[in-house]
Amino acid sequence: MREKDPIRLDNRIHLIDGFDLDVSHRTGTYVINEEQLTLVETGPSPSVKYIKSGLAALGHSLDEVRYIIVTHIHLDHSGGAGLLLKDCPNATIVVHSRGKRHLADPKKLASGARAIYGESFSELFDPIIPVPEDRIVVKGEGDTLQIGPECTLEFWDTPGHAKHHLSIFDPISNGLFTGDTVGVRYQQLQQNGIDFFLPSTSPNHFNPNEMEASIKRIREKDLDRIYYGHFGMTENTEEALNQVSKWLDVYMDVGEQAVLEGRGYDTISQRLLERIRQHLREKGIEDEHEVYILINLDLQVGSLGIIDYFKKLKQ
């Protein structure tokens, strides 16, 4: 049974499950209930119907939405922006300066995603609708956005996963919306009492040095919460950052060895999967656990990013 009711994180922030890939607890939209109703992330277009129903369940109408912030312009985070905006007449989209042109003209972005997802592309992402330029607001390092009398969001430039990546600091919760910069949180393992986080290394901007620098910066902020693009919120922030940093080292070691051997992304993916399986077996997680549906997908795409990174080093 799908959890269509928004997840209450506190009295002002809720999370709407977008059922990306037709899977629960994969990608979601955060609703910040301030004077200026603000959403963080849209997910892909097939998630927009869940955003609408989630807002209705929270008692909000679409014309109340004032800001829709996307951490970056990968389609699983912002592909639904144009579609959602059509029904939110008073909203503007907030995006990194490097992402503005891709929202206004998403052809190149769609072409890149189509190359990765192949025949599944249309089902996962269509329709991709351009966002009118006059409804786009650009934010970058150190910029702010006041959405309530006592709430001014702060924007950070946090590359590593993508060059067009923002993280958004919420001073009320002392929390940061991190998109994919500090990895993926696997909500599916919460039922087993396990907090598990892996880096997100998808092409074509992945850079481990920039990612580690972003992790270090975020660690120094001493946050109470991290809000993930995939999926949900953790208050175990130090452990989350430590896990992602540790696994990033593993990813790069495995990737470098495979490249030296002349192997491809499938070898990297398989070797990483075995390392992760061994780690989770030690925590009592069986190999048939549902979490591996998502881990497998993330490793396939992430291994492409690792290969891409090492190719660029040779250029």
MARNU-37287 format. One record per residue (C-alpha): residue in three letters; x, y, z. Coordinates in Angstrom, 1 decimal. Layout:
<pts>
res X Y Z
Ala X Y Z $
...
</pts>
This chain:
<pts>
res X Y Z
Met 0.0 0.0 0.0 $
Arg 1.4 3.4 -1.0 $
Glu 2.0 6.0 1.7 $
Lys 0.2 8.8 0.0 $
Asp -0.1 10.9 3.1 $
Pro 2.8 13.3 3.6 $
Ile 5.5 12.4 6.2 $
Arg 5.5 14.8 9.1 $
Leu 9.1 15.8 10.0 $
Asp 8.1 18.6 12.4 $
Asn 5.4 21.2 12.7 $
Arg 6.6 23.1 9.6 $
Ile 8.3 20.6 7.3 $
His 6.7 17.6 5.6 $
Leu 7.9 15.2 2.9 $
Ile 5.7 14.0 0.0 $
Asp 6.7 10.7 -1.5 $
Gly 7.0 11.1 -5.2 $
Phe 7.2 7.3 -6.0 $
Asp 10.0 7.8 -8.5 $
Leu 10.6 4.6 -10.5 $
Asp 7.2 3.6 -9.1 $
Val 9.0 2.8 -5.8 $
Ser 8.2 4.2 -2.4 $
His 10.8 6.1 -0.4 $
Arg 12.9 6.8 -3.4 $
Thr 12.5 10.5 -4.2 $
Gly 10.4 13.1 -2.5 $
Thr 9.4 16.8 -2.3 $
Tyr 9.8 18.7 0.9 $
Val 7.1 21.2 1.9 $
Ile 8.3 24.1 4.1 $
Asn 5.2 25.7 5.7 $
Glu 6.2 29.3 6.1 $
Glu 4.5 32.5 5.1 $
Gln 5.8 31.9 1.6 $
Leu 5.0 28.3 1.0 $
Thr 8.1 26.6 -0.3 $
Leu 8.9 23.3 -2.0 $
Val 12.3 21.7 -2.3 $
Glu 12.6 19.3 -5.3 $
Thr 9.9 18.2 -7.7 $
Gly 11.2 14.8 -8.8 $
Pro 10.4 13.8 -12.3 $
Ser 7.1 14.6 -14.0 $
Pro 5.3 11.3 -13.0 $
Ser 5.8 12.5 -9.4 $
Val 3.8 15.7 -9.9 $
Lys 0.4 14.0 -9.2 $
Tyr 1.7 12.9 -5.8 $
Ile 2.9 16.4 -5.0 $
Lys -0.5 17.8 -5.8 $
Ser -2.4 15.2 -3.7 $
Gly 0.2 15.7 -0.9 $
Leu -0.3 19.4 -0.8 $
Ala -4.1 19.0 -0.7 $
Ala -3.7 16.5 2.2 $
Leu -1.8 19.2 4.0 $
Gly -4.6 21.7 3.3 $
His -2.6 23.8 0.8 $
Ser -3.9 24.9 -2.6 $
Leu -1.5 25.1 -5.6 $
Asp -1.9 28.9 -5.8 $
Glu -0.3 29.1 -2.3 $
Val 3.0 27.8 -3.6 $
Arg 5.5 30.7 -3.8 $
Tyr 8.9 29.0 -4.4 $
Ile 9.9 25.7 -5.9 $
Ile 13.6 25.1 -5.2 $
Val 15.6 22.4 -7.1 $
Thr 18.9 21.4 -5.7 $
His 20.2 20.5 -9.2 $
Ile 18.7 19.9 -12.6 $
His 19.0 16.1 -12.9 $
Leu 15.6 14.9 -14.1 $
Asp 14.9 12.8 -11.0 $
His 15.1 16.1 -9.0 $
Ser 13.8 18.8 -11.3 $
Gly 12.2 17.1 -14.3 $
Gly 8.7 17.8 -13.1 $
Ala 9.4 21.5 -12.5 $
Gly 7.8 22.7 -15.8 $
Leu 4.7 20.5 -15.3 $
Leu 4.2 21.5 -11.7 $
Leu 4.7 25.2 -12.4 $
Lys 1.8 25.2 -14.9 $
Asp -0.6 24.6 -12.0 $
Cys 1.1 26.9 -9.5 $
Pro 0.4 30.4 -10.9 $
Asn 2.2 32.3 -8.2 $
Ala 5.3 30.2 -8.0 $
Thr 8.9 30.7 -9.3 $
Ile 11.6 28.1 -9.7 $
Val 14.8 28.7 -7.8 $
Val 17.9 27.0 -9.3 $
His 21.7 27.3 -9.6 $
Ser 23.0 29.6 -12.3 $
Arg 24.5 26.7 -14.2 $
Gly 21.0 25.0 -14.3 $
Lys 18.9 27.9 -15.5 $
Arg 19.4 27.3 -19.2 $
His 18.6 23.6 -18.9 $
Leu 15.3 24.3 -17.2 $
Ala 14.4 26.9 -19.9 $
Asp 15.5 24.5 -22.7 $
Pro 15.7 20.9 -21.4 $
Lys 16.5 19.2 -24.7 $
Lys 20.2 18.6 -23.9 $
Leu 19.4 17.4 -20.4 $
Ala 16.7 15.0 -21.8 $
Ser 19.1 13.7 -24.4 $
Gly 21.7 12.9 -21.8 $
Ala 19.2 11.1 -19.6 $
Arg 17.9 9.2 -22.6 $
Ala 21.3 7.9 -23.3 $
Ile 21.5 6.4 -19.8 $
Tyr 18.0 5.1 -19.4 $
Gly 17.2 4.0 -23.0 $
Glu 13.8 2.6 -23.6 $
Ser 12.7 3.4 -20.0 $
Phe 13.2 7.1 -20.5 $
Ser 9.7 8.0 -21.5 $
Glu 8.0 6.1 -18.7 $
Leu 10.3 7.5 -16.1 $
Phe 10.5 11.2 -17.1 $
Asp 8.0 12.4 -19.7 $
Pro 6.7 15.0 -20.2 $
Ile 9.6 17.4 -19.8 $
Ile 8.2 20.9 -20.1 $
Pro 10.4 24.0 -20.5 $
Val 10.2 26.6 -17.6 $
Pro 9.6 30.2 -18.8 $
Glu 12.7 32.2 -18.1 $
Asp 10.7 35.0 -16.4 $
Arg 9.7 32.4 -13.7 $
Ile 13.2 31.3 -12.9 $
Val 15.2 32.8 -10.0 $
Val 19.0 32.1 -9.8 $
Lys 20.6 31.6 -6.5 $
Gly 24.3 30.9 -5.7 $
Glu 26.9 30.8 -2.9 $
Gly 25.9 33.0 0.0 $
Asp 22.5 34.1 -1.5 $
Thr 19.5 34.1 0.7 $
Leu 15.7 33.9 0.4 $
Gln 13.3 35.0 3.1 $
Ile 10.3 32.8 3.2 $
Gly 9.0 33.8 6.6 $
Pro 9.3 36.5 9.3 $
Glu 11.9 34.4 11.1 $
Cys 13.1 32.1 8.3 $
Thr 15.7 33.2 5.7 $
Leu 17.1 30.3 3.7 $
Glu 20.8 30.3 2.8 $
Phe 22.2 28.8 -0.4 $
Trp 25.5 27.0 -0.7 $
Asp 27.3 26.0 -3.8 $
Thr 28.1 22.3 -3.2 $
Pro 29.7 20.6 -6.2 $
Gly 30.9 17.0 -6.3 $
His 27.8 15.3 -7.6 $
Ala 27.0 18.0 -10.1 $
Lys 28.5 21.5 -10.9 $
His 25.0 22.9 -10.9 $
His 24.2 21.8 -7.3 $
Leu 22.9 23.9 -4.5 $
Ser 22.3 22.9 -0.9 $
Ile 19.9 25.0 1.2 $
Phe 20.4 25.8 4.8 $
Asp 17.2 26.1 7.0 $
Pro 18.1 28.1 10.2 $
Ile 15.0 27.1 12.1 $
Ser 15.7 23.3 12.0 $
Asn 19.5 23.8 11.7 $
Gly 19.2 21.5 8.7 $
Leu 20.5 21.3 5.2 $
Phe 18.7 20.1 2.0 $
Thr 21.6 18.4 0.3 $
Gly 20.1 16.9 -2.8 $
Asp 22.7 14.3 -3.9 $
Thr 25.9 16.0 -2.8 $
Val 26.3 13.9 0.4 $
Gly 24.8 10.7 -1.0 $
Val 21.7 8.6 -0.8 $
Arg 19.9 7.5 2.4 $
Tyr 18.3 4.1 2.0 $
Gln 15.0 4.4 3.9 $
Gln 14.2 0.7 3.1 $
Leu 16.8 -0.3 5.8 $
Gln 15.2 1.7 8.5 $
Gln 12.8 -1.2 9.2 $
Asn 15.9 -3.2 10.1 $
Gly 17.1 -0.4 12.4 $
Ile 20.0 0.4 10.1 $
Asp 21.1 3.9 8.9 $
Phe 22.8 3.4 5.6 $
Phe 24.2 6.0 3.2 $
Leu 26.2 5.7 -0.1 $
Pro 27.7 8.4 -2.3 $
Ser 25.9 9.3 -5.6 $
Thr 28.5 9.4 -8.4 $
Ser 26.4 9.6 -11.5 $
Pro 27.8 11.2 -14.7 $
Asn 28.9 13.6 -16.0 $
His 30.1 16.1 -13.3 $
Phe 31.1 13.7 -10.6 $
Asn 34.3 14.7 -8.9 $
Pro 35.4 13.0 -5.7 $
Asn 37.7 15.8 -4.6 $
Glu 34.9 18.4 -4.8 $
Met 32.5 15.9 -3.2 $
Glu 34.8 15.4 -0.3 $
Ala 35.3 19.2 0.1 $
Ser 31.5 19.6 0.2 $
Ile 31.2 16.8 2.8 $
Lys 33.9 18.6 4.9 $
Arg 32.2 21.9 4.7 $
Ile 28.8 20.4 5.7 $
Arg 30.4 18.5 8.6 $
Glu 31.9 21.8 9.9 $
Lys 28.4 23.4 10.1 $
Asp 27.5 20.9 12.9 $
Leu 24.0 20.4 11.6 $
Asp 21.1 18.9 13.5 $
Arg 19.5 17.5 10.3 $
Ile 20.3 16.5 6.7 $
Tyr 17.4 16.4 4.3 $
Tyr 18.2 14.0 1.4 $
Gly 16.9 14.0 -2.2 $
His 16.9 10.2 -1.8 $
Phe 15.2 9.8 0.7 $
Gly 14.1 11.5 3.9 $
Met 15.8 13.1 6.9 $
Thr 18.5 12.0 9.3 $
Glu 19.4 13.5 12.6 $
Asn 22.4 11.2 12.8 $
Thr 24.4 13.7 10.7 $
Glu 28.0 12.9 11.7 $
Glu 27.5 9.1 11.1 $
Ala 25.9 9.8 7.8 $
Leu 28.7 12.0 6.5 $
Asn 31.3 9.6 7.8 $
Gln 29.7 6.7 6.0 $
Val 29.5 8.5 2.7 $
Ser 33.1 9.7 3.0 $
Lys 34.3 6.1 3.7 $
Trp 32.3 4.6 0.9 $
Leu 33.6 7.3 -1.5 $
Asp 37.1 6.1 -0.8 $
Val 36.0 2.5 -1.6 $
Tyr 34.3 3.6 -4.8 $
Met 37.4 5.3 -6.0 $
Asp 39.7 2.4 -5.1 $
Val 37.5 -0.1 -6.8 $
Gly 37.0 2.2 -9.8 $
Glu 40.7 2.9 -10.3 $
Gln 41.7 -0.8 -10.1 $
Ala 39.0 -1.7 -12.7 $
Val 40.2 1.1 -15.0 $
Leu 43.8 -0.1 -14.7 $
Glu 42.6 -3.5 -15.8 $
Gly 40.8 -2.1 -18.8 $
Arg 37.4 -3.1 -17.3 $
Gly 34.1 -1.3 -17.8 $
Tyr 31.4 0.1 -15.6 $
Asp 29.7 -3.3 -15.2 $
Thr 32.8 -4.6 -13.4 $
Ile 32.9 -1.6 -11.1 $
Ser 29.2 -2.1 -10.3 $
Gln 29.6 -5.8 -9.6 $
Arg 32.6 -5.4 -7.3 $
Leu 31.0 -2.6 -5.4 $
Leu 27.8 -4.6 -5.0 $
Glu 29.8 -7.4 -3.5 $
Arg 31.5 -5.1 -1.0 $
Ile 28.2 -3.6 0.0 $
Arg 26.5 -7.0 0.3 $
Gln 29.3 -8.2 2.6 $
His 29.0 -5.1 4.7 $
Leu 25.2 -5.5 5.0 $
Arg 25.4 -9.3 5.6 $
Glu 27.4 -8.5 8.7 $
Lys 24.5 -6.4 9.9 $
Gly 22.0 -9.2 9.3 $
Ile 20.6 -8.0 5.9 $
Glu 19.8 -10.9 3.5 $
Asp 20.9 -10.7 -0.1 $
Glu 17.3 -10.7 -1.2 $
His 16.4 -7.5 0.7 $
Glu 14.3 -5.0 -1.3 $
Val 16.9 -2.3 -0.8 $
Tyr 19.1 -4.0 -3.5 $
Ile 16.6 -3.0 -6.2 $
Leu 17.7 0.6 -5.6 $
Ile 21.3 -0.1 -4.7 $
Asn 21.8 -2.0 -8.0 $
Leu 20.4 0.9 -10.0 $
Asp 22.5 3.4 -8.2 $
Leu 25.6 1.4 -8.7 $
Gln 24.9 1.0 -12.4 $
Val 24.5 4.7 -12.9 $
Gly 27.2 5.6 -10.4 $
Ser 29.8 3.3 -12.1 $
Leu 29.3 5.3 -15.3 $
Gly 30.2 8.4 -13.4 $
Ile 33.3 6.8 -12.0 $
Ile 34.5 5.7 -15.4 $
Asp 33.7 9.2 -16.8 $
Tyr 35.8 10.8 -14.0 $
Phe 38.9 8.6 -14.8 $
Lys 38.6 9.2 -18.5 $
Lys 38.6 12.9 -17.9 $
Leu 41.8 12.6 -15.8 $
Lys 43.6 11.2 -18.9 $
Gln 42.6 14.1 -21.1 $
</pts>
